[in-house]
Structure formats: structure tokens, C-alpha cells
């Protein structure tokens, strides 16, 4: 074959892989909630001008955008690699067959597909995506992999259902990936999307794992699932990046307060921004608005009790630090208050350093 013939064949093959979204396709979903038996990819001509490329890889078949060549999630997927494999490894440890997994911020669906293998045919994955274009890709990837136990939801998971929010149109000037854009309550232009609160879904099947990655609105998403969390006590992975918090007026302390409220603890930090939280067996689930004290009981005066512990701790002599973070008495007192606020008790500097090293790994 001549050089030109070879190049022609390559171009022809590439053009055959460039496609538009299909008019319709069906994915059969096991009935798990009343009236829900079939999920259908709706006919939608809005995206006919945005071609997709089908990549057949050893771990799955993926339709991915052709207009975002530097999309870091898509790059990993088309190379046949798992994006954020350590998160999948953690999920594998907790997901049980025959249960439900929540994938909040499903993007192109790779994790949902991998989770669906772990739940088995008797389980299900509920996948949520707020970007309408990416949502269509998610549905198409589910169909391309003949997956029958994923149910998709188009909407922005938040603390209340039925509110209208704005999702930006990606210009790829600030970020190179579709998944790097998210809700912005301050936005005045973009695409309208309704919110969904997980608690309003009335999920009956036991939930064994929940992943949240929604670019700054992870805390509102978890707040809207607080009763679901209370019932299922499933491990949760959420993402925290400071750059996305201003839009929602939240801080990392707000996340810590929520973790404490639901009687969870930080088990592991992945890639520096993903937090695995699990039930803290030392504490009972707190009534709404009440923070439990160490030992699982709620003191009559939940504000005064930690202060008394902090005062007593100041009488403890300083000892040599195990990990060496704490350098002064002021730091010791600050960490005492932090630990007590989050349901832990340390009696000296060595224990504080050790506890902090495990609560917030370096």
C-alpha cells in the first residue's frame, strides 16, 4: 500500500468513528422504585453539531467529545485507563453486590460503569449529571456497554429539589475539560437545570457507597442526602477544592461540621482533594443541629462541654511530639478545640499529633 493510500485509509477510518448522538436508544433498568422500569435516551437534536468519537478499549466502549482534545478525563478513557483509579479501588472495598451506589457527578460514566460491575445484576447504580450534553454522552456510554443496571438522572444534586440553577457553557478558556465546569449560583447566563435532593428520591434498596464530585457543590449535595445517609451509613467520597467554594460561600470547616453532624470521620484523603468519610463507630448519629460529644452522647450543653475539656487539657504537661506538627502551646490548645469539636479526645501532645496525622493525613 502506498503512503497516500495508507493515509487515505486512516482518514476514512477516523471519519467513520466521528458520529452524532443517536435518535433514540433504550436501556432496561430493574424496577427498584415504583413505576421505574425503563430509561430511554431521548431524541435531542441540540447536540447534532457536536460530533463524538467512539473508542473501543480493553475496559469499555466510550463515546467522547471530539471538540475537547485536551479533556484530561477523556484522554485517560480513550487510552483505556481508569480515571482516578484509587477512587475505584476504594469503592471496590465497600460496594456490595445487590446494593445501590450513588454516582453524583457521573460525567462520561466510566465510574458508573465500573461501579455497576461491582453491584452485579441484582444491584444498581444511580448516576446524576447536570450538564445536558455530558448527560447525553453518559446515556450513550451506558448503551454502548450493554449495561442494564444503571439509572440516569439529569439534574443538579443539591440540598433542595425543584430549584432552577445555571450551568455554564464551556468555552475551554479557563479549563480544558467538560467536567471541570460546574454550577455557579452567581451566574446570570448559561443553561438552566433543576436541582435534585437525594432524600426526595425515596431510595429503598440498601446503599453501600456514594461518590460526590460536583465542582464545589459537594456539601449542598450531601446535605440533601442527610436522611439517606442516616439510614444507610454508607462510605462517602466527596471532593473539596478551595477554588470552587467562593461561589457557594462554603469553607472546609463547613465540611468538617457536616462530617461531625452525621457522626462520620475522615478515613483517607485521595489525590489531596478527595475525602473518604466513614461512620465513626464511637459516636451516634446526631439529631439535626446537635453535635455529639465523644463517646456518642450529646451533652446537655453542647457548647460548654468542649470548653471544659479544653481547659482541663491545658493542665497536661507537654511531651515530645510523635509527628512533630505542633510547636507551641497555642497550637496545642487550637488542636484540642479542633479534636473535641470533631468528637475526639487526646490527653497530651503526642496523642494530638498522632490523631491529627490520621484524621488529616499529610
C-alpha positions as CSV (number, residue, x, y, z in Angstrom):
1,X,0.0,0.0,0.0
2,X,1.4,3.4,-1.0
3,X,1.9,6.2,1.6
4,X,-1.1,8.2,0.2
5,X,-3.3,5.1,0.2
6,X,-2.4,4.4,3.8
7,X,-3.1,7.9,4.9
8,X,-6.5,7.8,3.0
9,X,-7.4,4.6,4.8
10,X,-6.5,6.2,8.2
11,X,-8.6,9.3,7.5
12,X,-11.5,7.2,6.3
13,X,-11.4,5.1,9.4
14,X,-11.4,8.2,11.6
15,X,-14.3,9.8,9.8
16,X,-16.3,6.6,10.3
17,X,-15.7,6.9,14.0
18,X,-17.0,10.5,14.1
19,X,-20.7,10.3,14.8
20,X,-23.5,12.4,16.2
21,X,-25.8,11.3,19.0
22,X,-28.4,8.7,18.1
23,X,-32.1,9.5,17.8
24,X,-33.1,7.0,20.4
25,X,-31.9,4.0,22.4
26,X,-33.2,2.1,25.3
27,X,-31.6,0.8,28.5
28,X,-33.6,-1.7,30.6
29,X,-33.4,-1.0,34.3
30,X,-34.6,-3.4,37.0
31,X,-37.7,-2.0,38.8
32,X,-36.5,-0.6,42.1
33,X,-38.8,2.3,42.6
34,X,-42.5,2.5,41.8
35,X,-43.1,2.9,38.1
36,X,-39.4,3.0,37.1
37,X,-38.6,0.2,34.6
38,X,-37.1,1.8,31.5
39,X,-34.5,4.5,30.9
40,X,-34.6,5.9,27.4
41,X,-32.0,8.1,25.7
42,X,-34.3,10.9,24.3
43,X,-34.1,12.3,20.8
44,X,-32.2,15.6,21.1
45,X,-31.0,17.5,18.1
46,X,-29.3,20.2,20.1
47,X,-26.0,18.3,20.0
48,X,-26.1,17.1,16.4
49,X,-23.3,19.7,15.6
50,X,-21.0,18.3,18.3
51,X,-19.5,15.0,17.0
52,X,-18.4,12.2,19.2
53,X,-15.7,9.6,18.7
54,X,-16.2,6.0,19.7
55,X,-13.2,4.5,21.4
56,X,-13.2,0.7,21.9
57,X,-10.8,0.0,24.8
58,X,-10.0,-3.1,26.8
59,X,-12.0,-1.8,29.7
60,X,-15.0,-0.4,27.9
61,X,-16.5,1.3,24.9
62,X,-16.6,5.1,25.3
63,X,-18.2,7.9,23.2
64,X,-16.1,11.0,23.9
65,X,-16.3,14.6,22.7
66,X,-14.3,15.4,19.5
67,X,-14.2,19.1,20.4
68,X,-12.1,18.8,23.6
69,X,-8.8,17.2,22.7
70,X,-7.2,18.2,25.9
71,X,-10.0,17.0,28.2
72,X,-8.0,15.1,30.8
73,X,-10.8,12.7,31.8
74,X,-11.4,11.8,28.1
75,X,-7.7,11.3,27.5
76,X,-7.4,8.7,30.2
77,X,-10.6,6.9,29.0
78,X,-9.6,6.8,25.3
79,X,-6.2,5.3,26.3
80,X,-8.0,2.5,28.0
81,X,-7.1,3.7,31.5
82,X,-9.3,4.3,34.6
83,X,-9.5,8.0,35.5
84,X,-8.7,8.3,39.3
85,X,-8.1,4.6,39.8
86,X,-7.5,4.9,43.5
87,X,-11.1,6.0,44.0
88,X,-12.3,3.0,42.1
89,X,-10.0,0.8,44.3
90,X,-11.6,2.3,47.5
91,X,-15.1,1.8,46.1
92,X,-14.3,-1.9,45.3
93,X,-13.6,-2.3,49.0
94,X,-17.0,-1.1,50.1
95,X,-19.5,-1.8,47.3
96,X,-21.6,-4.9,47.9
97,X,-23.5,-7.0,45.3
98,X,-27.2,-6.4,45.2
99,X,-27.0,-2.9,46.6
100,X,-27.3,0.7,45.3
101,X,-24.4,3.0,44.5
102,X,-24.8,6.8,44.1
103,X,-22.6,8.4,41.5
104,X,-23.2,12.1,41.9
105,X,-21.4,14.0,39.1
106,X,-21.1,11.0,36.8
107,X,-19.5,12.8,33.8
108,X,-19.0,10.4,30.9
109,X,-19.9,7.4,33.0
110,X,-16.7,5.5,33.4
111,X,-17.0,5.2,37.2
112,X,-20.7,4.4,36.9
113,X,-19.9,1.5,34.5
114,X,-17.2,0.2,36.8
115,X,-19.5,0.5,39.9
116,X,-22.2,-1.4,38.1
117,X,-19.9,-4.4,37.7
118,X,-19.4,-4.4,41.5
119,X,-23.1,-4.2,42.3
120,X,-24.0,-7.0,40.0
121,X,-27.2,-7.6,38.1
122,X,-29.2,-7.5,41.3
123,X,-27.8,-4.1,42.3
124,X,-28.0,-0.7,40.6
125,X,-26.1,2.5,40.1
126,X,-27.9,5.8,40.2
127,X,-25.9,8.3,38.1
128,X,-26.5,12.0,38.3
129,X,-25.2,14.6,35.8
130,X,-26.1,18.3,35.5
131,X,-24.6,19.1,32.1
132,X,-27.1,18.2,29.4
133,X,-24.5,17.5,26.7
134,X,-22.4,15.3,29.0
135,X,-25.6,13.6,30.3
136,X,-26.4,12.5,26.7
137,X,-22.8,11.1,26.4
138,X,-23.3,9.3,29.8
139,X,-26.5,7.6,28.5
140,X,-24.8,6.7,25.2
141,X,-21.9,5.1,27.0
142,X,-24.3,3.0,29.1
143,X,-25.9,1.7,26.0
144,X,-22.6,1.2,24.2
145,X,-21.5,-1.2,27.1
146,X,-24.9,-3.0,27.2
147,X,-25.2,-2.1,30.8
148,X,-28.7,-2.7,32.3
149,X,-28.3,-1.8,35.9
150,X,-27.5,2.0,35.7
151,X,-30.3,4.5,36.1
152,X,-29.6,8.1,35.0
153,X,-30.9,11.3,36.4
154,X,-30.5,14.7,34.6
155,X,-30.2,17.4,37.2
156,X,-28.0,19.2,39.7
157,X,-27.9,17.3,43.0
158,X,-28.4,19.9,45.8
159,X,-30.0,20.4,49.2
160,X,-33.5,21.1,47.8
161,X,-35.4,19.7,44.8
162,X,-37.1,21.7,42.1
163,X,-35.0,24.9,42.1
164,X,-33.6,26.3,38.9
165,X,-29.8,26.9,38.7
166,X,-27.5,27.9,35.9
167,X,-24.9,25.6,34.3
168,X,-22.2,27.4,32.2
169,X,-21.5,26.8,28.6
170,X,-17.9,25.6,28.3
171,X,-15.6,27.9,26.4
172,X,-12.4,25.9,27.4
173,X,-10.6,29.1,28.2
174,X,-10.5,28.6,31.9
175,X,-10.5,24.8,31.8
176,X,-9.8,22.2,29.1
177,X,-12.2,19.5,30.4
178,X,-16.0,19.4,30.3
179,X,-16.0,18.0,33.8
180,X,-14.1,21.0,35.2
181,X,-17.1,23.3,34.9
182,X,-19.9,23.3,37.4
183,X,-22.8,25.1,38.9
184,X,-22.3,28.8,39.8
185,X,-25.2,30.3,41.9
186,X,-23.8,33.8,40.8
187,X,-24.2,33.1,37.1
188,X,-26.7,35.1,35.1
189,X,-26.3,33.3,31.8
190,X,-25.9,29.6,30.7
191,X,-28.1,26.5,30.7
192,X,-31.0,26.1,33.1
193,X,-31.0,22.9,35.2
194,X,-33.3,21.8,38.0
195,X,-32.0,20.6,41.3
196,X,-32.5,17.2,42.8
197,X,-32.3,16.3,46.5
198,X,-31.3,12.7,47.1
199,X,-33.6,12.4,50.1
200,X,-36.6,13.1,47.8
201,X,-36.0,10.0,45.7
202,X,-37.1,7.6,48.4
203,X,-34.5,5.0,47.5
204,X,-35.5,1.7,49.1
205,X,-32.6,-0.6,48.1
206,X,-29.7,-0.5,50.6
207,X,-26.9,1.9,49.5
208,X,-23.3,0.7,50.0
209,X,-21.3,3.6,48.5
210,X,-21.7,7.2,47.5
211,X,-19.3,9.2,45.3
212,X,-19.8,13.0,45.0
213,X,-17.8,15.2,42.6
214,X,-19.7,18.2,41.6
215,X,-17.2,21.1,41.5
216,X,-17.8,23.0,44.7
217,X,-21.4,22.0,45.5
218,X,-20.5,18.7,47.2
219,X,-21.6,20.0,50.6
220,X,-25.1,21.0,49.4
221,X,-25.4,17.7,47.6
222,X,-24.6,15.8,50.9
223,X,-26.9,18.0,52.9
224,X,-29.7,17.0,50.6
225,X,-28.9,13.3,51.3
226,X,-28.7,13.5,55.1
227,X,-31.6,11.2,55.8
228,X,-30.4,8.8,53.2
229,X,-27.0,8.8,54.9
230,X,-28.6,8.3,58.3
231,X,-30.5,5.2,57.1
232,X,-27.7,3.6,55.1
233,X,-24.5,4.7,56.8
234,X,-22.6,4.1,53.6
235,X,-19.0,5.3,53.0
236,X,-18.8,8.5,51.0
237,X,-16.1,10.1,48.9
238,X,-16.5,13.8,48.2
239,X,-14.2,16.4,46.6
240,X,-13.1,19.6,48.2
241,X,-11.1,22.3,46.2
242,X,-10.9,25.7,47.7
243,X,-11.1,27.4,44.3
244,X,-14.7,26.3,43.9
245,X,-16.0,27.2,47.3
246,X,-16.5,31.0,47.0
247,X,-19.4,30.5,44.6
248,X,-21.3,28.6,47.4
249,X,-20.0,30.5,50.4
250,X,-18.6,27.4,52.0
251,X,-15.3,26.6,53.7
252,X,-13.5,23.4,54.7
253,X,-14.7,23.9,58.3
254,X,-18.3,23.7,57.0
255,X,-17.5,20.3,55.5
256,X,-15.9,19.2,58.8
257,X,-19.0,20.4,60.7
258,X,-21.2,18.3,58.4
259,X,-19.0,15.3,58.9
260,X,-19.3,15.7,62.6
261,X,-23.1,16.2,62.4
262,X,-23.6,12.9,60.7
263,X,-21.1,11.2,63.1
264,X,-18.6,10.3,60.4
265,X,-14.8,10.7,60.3
266,X,-12.2,11.2,57.6
267,X,-10.7,7.8,56.8
268,X,-8.5,8.7,53.9
269,X,-7.5,11.6,51.6
270,X,-7.0,10.7,47.9
271,X,-5.1,12.9,45.4
272,X,-5.1,15.6,48.0
273,X,-8.7,16.7,47.3
274,X,-10.9,13.6,47.6
275,X,-12.1,12.7,51.1
276,X,-13.3,9.3,52.1
277,X,-15.5,9.5,55.1
278,X,-17.0,6.6,57.0
279,X,-19.2,6.2,60.1
280,X,-17.5,6.9,63.3
281,X,-18.4,3.9,65.5
282,X,-17.5,5.9,68.6
283,X,-20.4,8.3,68.0
284,X,-24.2,8.0,67.4
285,X,-25.9,9.9,64.6
286,X,-26.7,13.4,66.0
287,X,-30.2,14.8,66.0
288,X,-30.5,17.7,63.5
289,X,-28.4,20.7,64.6
290,X,-26.9,18.9,67.6
291,X,-23.2,17.9,67.7
292,X,-22.5,14.7,69.6
293,X,-19.7,14.6,72.2
294,X,-17.0,11.9,72.4
295,X,-18.5,8.6,73.5
296,X,-21.6,9.0,71.4
297,X,-23.7,11.0,73.9
298,X,-25.0,14.6,73.4
299,X,-24.2,16.8,76.4
300,X,-27.0,18.9,77.8
301,X,-24.9,22.0,77.0
302,X,-23.0,21.0,73.8
303,X,-21.3,24.4,73.7
304,X,-19.9,24.4,77.3
305,X,-18.7,20.8,77.4
306,X,-15.9,21.1,74.9
307,X,-14.7,24.3,76.6
308,X,-14.4,22.4,79.9
309,X,-12.3,19.6,78.2
310,X,-10.1,22.3,76.6
311,X,-9.5,23.9,80.0
312,X,-8.6,20.6,81.6
313,X,-6.2,19.8,78.8
314,X,-4.2,23.0,79.4
315,X,-3.1,21.4,82.7
316,X,-1.5,18.5,80.9
317,X,2.3,18.6,80.7
318,X,3.9,18.9,77.2
319,X,5.5,15.7,76.0
320,X,7.7,15.1,73.0
321,X,5.7,15.1,69.8
322,X,5.3,11.9,67.8
323,X,4.8,13.5,64.4
324,X,6.1,17.0,65.2
325,X,3.4,19.2,63.8
326,X,2.6,21.1,67.0
327,X,5.3,23.6,68.0
328,X,3.7,25.8,70.7
329,X,1.1,25.8,73.5
330,X,-1.2,27.9,71.3
331,X,-1.1,25.2,68.6
332,X,-1.8,22.6,71.2
333,X,-4.9,24.5,72.5
334,X,-6.1,25.1,69.0
335,X,-5.8,21.4,68.1
336,X,-7.5,20.5,71.4
337,X,-10.5,22.5,70.4
338,X,-10.5,21.1,66.9
339,X,-10.4,17.5,68.1
340,X,-13.1,18.0,70.7
341,X,-15.3,19.7,68.2
342,X,-15.0,16.7,65.9
343,X,-15.6,14.1,68.6
344,X,-12.0,13.0,69.5
345,X,-10.2,13.1,72.9
346,X,-6.5,13.5,73.3
347,X,-4.8,13.8,76.6
348,X,-1.3,15.1,75.6
349,X,0.7,16.5,72.7
350,X,1.8,13.1,71.5
351,X,-1.7,11.9,71.1
352,X,-2.8,15.1,69.4
353,X,-0.1,14.7,66.8
354,X,-0.9,11.1,66.3
355,X,-4.7,11.8,66.0
356,X,-4.2,14.7,63.6
357,X,-1.9,12.6,61.4
358,X,-4.7,10.1,61.0
359,X,-7.6,12.5,60.7
360,X,-5.8,14.7,58.2
361,X,-3.0,12.8,56.6
362,X,-0.1,14.7,55.2
